Amino acid sequence: MDTLTKPALTRIARRAGVKSLSDDCFEPIRNLIGIKLYELIKTSIIVNSEHQTKTIMPNDIYQALHLLNYNVTESSDLNK
């Protein structure tokens, strides 16, 4: 998960309102992102298998997020 660079993680943290991050924070953040992403992809694959397709679609991701108890509004809901 080395592709999540220190500047990229700093930008994400700043958008969340964090003023600065200690250098010791970056590796645990990368690990946590990797764990959560693995969990999301694994759940998305299970959801997708119920639709009997081989392509993960945005709806599969939103359903997986819902199953993982993440309250995320679908982008199509914002246009209504």
Protein Blocks (a to p, Z undefined) as FASTA:
>chain_A
ZZmcfklmmmmmmmnopabdcfklmmmmmmmmmmmmmmmmmmmmmmmmmnopabdcfklm
mmmmmmnopacddfklmmZZ
